[in-house]
Amino acid sequence: MSEKLPYSVSSMAEDPSSLRARFEEQGYLFFRRYVAAEDCAQLLQDILAQVEPHIGWSDIEQAPVLRGSPFFETDPVWDQLYPRIQSLEPFHRFFHTPQVQNLMETVTGKPVFVYPMKMARISTPGKIGYETPPHQDAHSHHAGPTMAGIWVALHDVRQEMGRVMVLPGSHKRGVRPVFETQGVGGVQCEIYPDETCWHVSDYEQGDVLIFHSATVHKAEPNTADSVVRLSVDTRFCDYGAPVFSTNIEPHHGWRIEGLDWDSIYQDWRSPDLRYYWTDYPGLF
């Protein structure tokens, strides 16, 4: 029987060495309302404009709601909508602001490289069993020990909406065997018998979760009647650390025809983030 405990909350007011020690011990850091609410609300509005009429905003729920049939990552509707989200310049810029990069560099203690692959998550109700299973990014991203994930709540997320949860300390036990399963990503890593305590909390808009590449994490099922969970995430590492070549491609560009950087950049106003990784020294 698994147990759920609330996240340990970190603050940028703490000494950076204390934050890094906690990250080393627990394999994650959780910051309340780190990203400004207005920045999250603007990106959420931009994404909602791309997923109409399938998802819309509800003033009653104060959250996105499903207007059509349920779907999950790789379903035909998702494949139709996702290139629109990927083409949003603000979506990619979201993780390159000085504030967000300062958080990354505080965690690592070094300059960082932000992965080009940016990811938007759409968790609709009505797809129980298709949520993201327990996994490690070290496997799915072919990543080394300095890589970490950064996940941001664009709106408040309650339990029934499918929260992200982590297995604290799991990064200390290395990269685990995996097996095929249903759900986002299609694989699940092994969970050992003594690992029964997960950390998770309700999220508020602007909350940030950072997790080690080997930290096991997963999503709860969305059991709501109509509310959709929308969130964004990417990966980063110490500058110069090895980055596997698939991480410089658009998310799902390998399987959605026409989803490539030329199509994504077509309507961008500024050139500074286009192909910014081409001179990165650690690609393999």
N, C-alpha and C positions, 0 to 999 in steps of 0.2 A: 504494500500500500504506500503510495507516494505522499509526501507532505509538501505543502507550499508555505514558504515564509516570505515576508516582504523583502524587497531589495534593500541592501545597505546603501544609504544615500550619501553621495559625495558632493563636495562643493569646491569651486575654484578659489574660495577664500582659504582653503587648506594649503599647507606647505606641499609643493609639488612632490617632494620625496615621500610624503605620506600617501599621496594618491598613487604613486608608482608602486609603493609597497603593497597597498591594498589590491591593486590590479594584479600584481604578481601572486598574491595569496588567493584571491577569489576568482580571478580570471575575467572580471568585468568591473566597470564603474557605471554608476547611474546618477545622472545630474537632473535635478528638477528645474524645469522651465528655463533651460540654458539658452535656447534659441528664442528670440523675441516672438511673441504671439502674433504680431502683425506680419512678420516674415513667413511664419507657418501658414497663416490664414491666406496670404496672397498666393503662395504656391498651391495651397489646397484649391483655391478658386481657379487657378490656371489649369490644374489637373481636371477638376470637375467639368470645365468647359470642353475638355477633350473626350470625356466619357459619356456625355449626353447622347441619347436619352436614356441610357441604361442605368445610370446612377445620377442622383441629384441631391441637393442639400435640403434637409428638413429643419425648419426653425423650431418645430416641436421637439424633435429628438436632439437638436443641436449637434447633428452628425450627418454624414452622407447616408443615403438610403437607396436600396435597390428598387429600380422602377420596372425592371424586366425579369427575365429568367436568371437563376443563379448560374455563375460560371467561376472557373478558377484558372490559374496560370496554365497556358497552352490550349485552353478551349478556343473554338473559333471566334467567339465574341472577344475574348481577351486578345487574341492575335490581331484582330481588327483594330482594337483600341490602343494597344500598346505602342505601336510606332508613332501615334499622335503624341503620347506622353513623352516618348524618347526625344521627339523633335523640339521640346520646349527648352529654350535657352535658360530660363530661370531654374528649371529642374537641375540642370548640370551645374550652374553657378552656385546653387544653394550650398554645396560642400566646399566651395573655394573662397568663401568670405573670410576676412581676417579673423573674425570671432571664432568660426568653426575650426579653422586651421590652428589657431592658438590653443584650442582645447586639445586637438590631436598632438601638438608638439609638447604640451604640458604632460600628457600621458606618456609619450615616448622619451621625452628629454632630449630629443634630437629633431633636426629638420625632417619633414615628412614628404612622401610622395602620395598624392591622392589618386587612387585608381580611376582611369577613364570610365570603367564600367559603373554606371549609376543605375540603381534599381528602384522601381516603384512597386509597392505591394498592394494588391486589391483582394481583400478577404470578404467575400459575400456570404450571407447566410444561405442555408440550403445545400451546402456542400460538405457536410460533416464527413470526415474520413479523408478529405483531400487537402487538409491543412499541412503546413510544413512539418515534416517529421523531425525527430532529434537528429542532428548532424553536426559536423565540424567543418568550418570553412577551410581548414588546412587540407582537407580532402577535396572538397568541391572546387576550390580555387587553386589547387596545387601550390599552397602558400607556405612560407617559412614562418618561424616563430616571432618575427617582428611585425607580421601583418595583424591588423585588428579590424573589426567591423564597427561601423558607426551607424546607428539607427535612430531616426527622429520621428516622434509622434506629431503629425500635422494637426490633429484634433484630439480631444479627450478620448481615451479608450477604456471602456469598462470591461469587466471579465467576459461578459457574454459576446463581446465583439471580437474575441480572439487575440488575447495579449501575447506578446513575445516573452518567453521565460528562459532562464539559463540554469545550468547545473553547476553550482559554484565549486571551484577547485578542480573541475574535470579536465582542465588543460594540463594538469600535472601528470596525467597518465598517458600522454602521447596520443598519436593518431591511431584511431581504432578501426577494426574491421567494419565493413559495411555490407548491407544486403539490400536487394531491391524491395521497394514498398510503394504503396499508393501515396500520392500527395506531391506537393511542390518539390522538385528536384529528383524525385524518384528513388532516392536511397535513404536508408536510415543507418546510423552508426550503432555499435553495440553499447548497451547500458549495463553496467555491472551490478550484481545483486545488492551490494551495499550502498548504491547510489539511489537514495529514496527521497532526498530533500531538494526541491527546486526552489529558486527564487523568482518572484514575480510580484508586480504591484499594478494597480490601476495607473494609467498614464494620464498626464495632463498635457495640453498643447505645449510643445516646445521642449518636452522631456527628451533627454538623450541617453541612450544606452550604448556603451562601448564594450566590446568583448574580444578576448584573445582569439587568435586563429584556431586554437585547439579546444576552446570552450564549447561544450555541447549546448546547443540552444534549439528551441522549437517554438511553434505557435500553438496556442490553444484553439480548439474549434470555435467558429463563429456560430453561436447558438441563438442569436437574436432573431426576432421576427423579420426585420427589414433592414437593420442598420448595417452599414458596410464599414470596414476598417481600411483606411488609406494611410500608408506610411511610406517613407523613403529611406534608403540606406546606400552605403557604398563601403569600400575598403581602403585602407591606407597602410603604409609601412615606413620604416626608416628609409630616408632617401638613399638610394644606391643598393638597397636590398633586392634580391632576385624577384622578378615579377614574371609569372608565366604568361605567354603571348595571348592566351584566350582572354585575359583580363583587360586587354587594351581594345577589345571589340565591344560593340554595343551589346547590352544585355539581350539575349535571345536573337542576336543578329545571325547566329549560325543556323537558325531554323526558320526565321520569318523572312520570306523573300522580299528584297528591297530595303530591309532595315540595315542600312550601313551609314557610315559617317557622312558621306556626301549628301545623302537624303536628309539626315538629321540636321546638318549645318546649313541647309539650303536657305532658310529664312532668318538666320541669326544676324543680329545687328553688329556685334563686335567680334573681331577675329582672334582675340588673345587666347581663348581656350580651345581653339580649333587645333587638333593634332598637337597638343602641348607636350605629349609624351614622346615624340619622335626622337628626341635626343637623350632619352632616359638611359642611363648606363647599365641598368640591371635586367633588361629584357632577355628572356631565354625561351 
